[in-house]
């Protein structure tokens, strides 16, 4: 007789997780913690999507909803410009138009506050979830951000983040910070140029090398008996009386008790048939790495330019942009140039003309800025995705809470706002 959850549903013994990024692998790992046998399947490889080249911030203090009033301030002319930090190429695809319409509707302060209140409970558990992974044997470090500096040209520019921090506090978020002059910020981070006239230093945040971290997480999953199958795309998930049947583009089929769809920007392709109607749109981010004379002690953020910098090894990763485009589209060199020209006057001693590791990745964005985590209309098919820019920060807590739901049959209260059927 199979075990039964307190909710009366069978406890899954064998689960397929589709997607080998941070979210999928964290879900697999926490399922293993609860005694479940896991197979992770990815069409490309471990960390092949948006997990590899992003900024690697673990910043629950500022993990905020992507739709925000500031986005509307750009105006239509700005968002249609390839040099804009937020770029919306014109398109008439119905799903794209649905996303943009919904995103615009949620870019109000009322909607932002509601979404922020939903994120705070998972933000509060996010760093603890990384600690659980480390305690459980994941051989990868999270680095304390000795300084996490948000730098601005002027105190007037800085006011936007100070007001946002007030709203985060009002929503129950926990974040401490210091307000600095430009000179004080340069004393902490000499890589800041003389253009910087004001800054905020956030406390209690961390960062990782995201590609290395996700690879170590995959190693831990396999060391604990899990299987990771790469180079195989899942083409279909079919309901059966005792579970689900997964078929791949390799012509193989295998039966599992349950499945988790964690395919990032491609989530809708498999999840739609199970009642998940919300559009998951690729919000593509770009990055590259450069040599810098004074490597920062932690992340450096230029919010007005939407440029994020993170020390990765002995180089500085420079990342930015939000480009709403098809996830498979080629890297757009205009976007790299836009990041370079935005960062050039703000960084000192950075060799921006000799770049390595130029990369574009598709972050999975939802119109309301909240992820999709939980059961679909089929109780044997679950989804985990749509985290926007916060898939690294919130990946482990997502996996932890979803594994609890799958094995107990009861969704944790923290997941209620993220119901995939909402």
N, C-alpha and C positions, 0 to 999 in steps of 0.2 A: 504494500500500500504506500503510495507516495505521501510525503509529509504535507500537511495542510497548514496554511497560515491562520492566525487568529481571525482573519476576515473570511476564512472558509475557502480560499483559493489554493490550488496546489503550489507548493514551493518549487520554483524551477531548479532543476539539478544541473542542466546543461544550457548555457546561454550563448548565443552568438551576438557579438558587438560589431556593428558595421561602422568602421571608421577608426583609424589608429592615430588620431591626434590626442591632445591633452584630455579632452572630455571623454572620448571613447576609452582610452587606456585607464584613466582614473576610475571610470565606472567598472571596467573589468577587474581592476585591482581590489576595489572595495567589495565587489561580488565575491571574489576569492576569499576575502576576510570572513565572509559569511558562509563559506563552504561550497560555493558554486563553482562548477567546472566551466571555464570560459574559452571561447575561440574568438579572436579578433580578426576581422577580415578588412583589408583595405585595397583599393584598386591600384594604388601607387606604392606607398611604403609608410613607415613610421614617420610621423611629423612632416609628411609631404605637403600638407595644405598650409593653413594660416598659422600652424603651431611653430614653424621653423624660424622665419625671419622677422618676427615681430619684436617689439621693444622689450619683452620679457619682464614687464612690471608686475609686481605683486603689491597692488596699491588699493586695498579695500577702502581706504579712507576717501578715495576719489573715484571709486567705481560707480559712476553715475549713468543715468539713462542717456543714450545717444541723442534722441530727439530733444532739443532744448530751444528756448526762445532765441538764443544767440544765432542758431542756424538760420532763422528767418531773417535776421538782420543782413545777411549776405545779399539777399535779393536775387531775383531770377537772373539778372545779367551776370552776377558773380558766379553762381553755381554752374552756369553753362560755360565758364572759362576754364580751359585745361590747367591754368596756373592757380586756380582757386584751391584753398585747403579742402573744400568740399565740392566735388565735381560731379555733376549729373549730366552725362551725355544725353542729348535728346533721343527718345525712343518711343515707339508706339506699341510696344508689347503690352498686352492687357495686364499681366501680372506685375510688370514694372510700374505701370501707371497706378495700379491699385496700391502698390507699396508707397510710391511717392505721395499720393493723396493721403494715405494713412499716416505717413511720417510727418507730413506738414500739419495734419490735424492734431498730432500729439506733441508738436513743438510749442506748447504753451506752458506757462508756469504752473497752472492747475494740474495738467497732465504730468508734468515733470515731478511735482511733489508727490503725487500718487505713486508713480513708478519708483521714485527714490525710497519711499516708505516700504515698498515691496522688496527692494534690494538690500536694505540695511540688515535684516536678519541673516541672509546668506553671506553678506560681506563680513559680518561679525564672526562667522565660523570659518572663513576662508584660510587664514594663516594657520589656525589650529589644524585644519585638514592637511596642509603641507607637512606639519609636524608629525601627524599620524603616519604619513607616507614614509618619512625619514625613520621614525621609530620602528616601522614595519620592514625596514631593510632596503628602501629605495636609495641607491648609491648616487645621490646628487644633492648638491648644496643649494639652499636658498641663502642669498647674501643680504645681510642687513644693509640698508641704505643709510650709511653714516650721514649722508646729506641727500635729501631729495629736494632739488631746487627748481622752483618755477620762477623763471626770470623774464623780466619785462623791460621795455625801454623807459617807461615812466610809471609813476605811482597811480596815475589815472588809469592806465591799462590794467594795472594790478587789481583795481577795485572789483573787476568782474569776478575774479576767483575768490576774493574775500567775501563777496556777497553769496557766491555759490557755497562756500564753506558754512556761512550762516544758515543757509537752507538745509545743508547736510546735517548740521547740528539739530536743527528744528525737526528733522525727520528721524532723529534718534541715532544718527551716525556719530562715530567716535573718531575724532581727528584732532591732533594738536599740532601747532605750527608756531613759527617765529616770523615776524615781518622785518625785512632787512633793506638797507640801502644798497645801491649798486656796488659801492666800495666794500661793504661788509660781505656781500655775496661773492665778489672776486677774491676776497681773502680766504674764503672757504673753497671756492672753485676757480682757480686761475684760468681755466679754459673759457670763462666768460669774457666777452670783449668789453671795451669801454662804452659801447652803446647801451649796455645794461645799466639802467638807473634805479631799478627797484626789484625786489624779489620776495618770495615766500619760501621758507624751508619747512617741509612737512616732516613729522616725526613718526616712527613706528612702522615704516614701510620697508619692503624688501624688493629684490629683483633676482632673476635667474638668467642663465643662458638657455633660452627656451628649447632650442633644438637638442642640446645635450641633455637637458632635464627630461624631455619627453622620451629620448632614447633610453635613458636610465630607467624610466618608469616601465618601458616596454621590456627591458632586460629583467626587471623584477617580476613582471607578469609571467614571463616564460620560465624564470627560475622557480616559480611557485607552481609550475605544472600547466600553465596556460599555453595555448597555441596562438601564434600570430601568422596569418596567411596574407602575403602581400602579392601584388600583381594580379589580383583577382577581383573584379567588380561584381557586386551583388546586383543582379538584374531584376529579381523578384522575390517577394516574401508571400507565401501562400499559407492560409490558415488550414490546419488539420485538426481532427478531433482531439489529438493529444499534444499539440504544440504548433510549430510553424515549420515550413519547408523553405529553405533558402536555395535559390538557383543562381549560378554565376555565369559570367560570359565565357568561362572555360568549359561550359557544358556540364558542370558538376551540380549535384543536388545533395543537401544534407539536412537532416531533421534535428531540431532543437526544441527544448521546452518553451523557450521565449527568445525574443530578439530585441536588441536596442539599436535604434537608428541614430548614429552620432556622426553624420556625414557633412557637418558644417554647412557651407553655402549650398550644397546639393541636397539638403535634408528633404525638401519637398518632393523630390522625385520618387522616393520610396514611401514617405509618410502620408502623402495626399490620399492614397487609397484607404487609409485607416482613419480618415476623418480630420486630419490636420490640415486645415484650410488656410492658415496664416501664411503669407508669403515670407519666405526667407530669402533675402536679397544679398548678393555679394557686395560688401562694402570693402573694396580692395585697398590695401595699404601697401606702401612701398618702403624699401629700406636698402641701405648699403653700409659698408664699414670703411673707416678712414683711420689713418694715423693721426695722433694729436699729441702735441708737446706735453701737455699736462692732462693725464687721464683723470677724469672726474672720480670722486669717491663713491658716487652713486648716480642715479638717473638725473638728467637735466632736461627740463621741459620748457619750451617756449610757447606758451598757450596762444598768444596772439597769432603766431605763425603756424600753430598746430604741428610743431616739430618736436619729436621725442628722441632723446639721446641716452644711450645706455652703454656702460663699459662692458664689453664682451671680450674676455681674454685681455690682450694688450692693445686692443683697438676700440674705437668708439663706433657703435652702431647708431646710425642716424635714420630715423623712421618718420613717416608722416603720411598725410593725405587720407581722404575718404572718397573713394571713387565708386559710384554706383554704376556698375557695368557687369556684363556677363562674366562669370567666374573664369571661363576658359580663355578670355581675350588675352592677347599678347601684352607684354610689358610695354607701356607707353613712355618713351624716353622724355617726353615733355614733362611728365610728372616727376621724374628724377631731377630734371633741370630745375623745376619749380622748388623742390625741397632744397637743392643746393643754393639757389639764389636767396631763399628765405633764411637759411642757416648761416650763410657766409658772413653777413655783418654782425652776427650775434656770437659767433665762436671765435676764439683766438687760438692760433697755432694748430688749426685743423687743416689737413691737406685734402681739401674737398675736390681737387682736380685729379687725384689718383685714388679712385674708388675701387673697392673689391666687393664681391658678394651682392651685386645688384639683384634685387628680388622684388617680386610682387606676390601677395597672398590675399586670398578672399575671405574676409571676416564675415561670418553669418549674421546679418542684421534683421531685426523685426521692426515693424512700423511703430510699435509702442515702446521699443527699447527694452523689453523684457524677454528673457530666454523662454524656450519651450522645453519643459522638463516634466516627464511623467508618462502615464499610460495613455495610449490612443483609445479609439473606440473599441479596439480589439484588446482585451486584457492581457494578451500574451505578447503584444508589441508595444514597446516603449520608445520614447524619443528623448534626446538630450542634445540641444543645440540652440542657435540663435542668440549667443551671448554677445554679439557685436565685438567691441574691443576688449572684452573682459573674459575671454575664454581661458586664458592662462591663469588669471587671478581666481576665477570661479570654477575652473575645471575640477579640482579635487573635491570641493564641497558639493558640487553637482553630483559627482560619482558616488560620494558617500551617502547623500540623502536619497538618490535614486535607488541605490542598492538596498537601502533600508526599506523603501517602498516595495520593491520587487520581492523581497524575502518575507516581509511581514504582512503584505497585503494592505497596509495602511500608509497613505501618503503623509509624510511629515508636514506639520503646519507651515514650515518655511516655504514649501513648494506650492502652496495653494495659489499664489498669484501667477504662477508659471504654467498652469494647466494648458497642455497643448491643444485642448479642444475649446479654449476660451473664445 
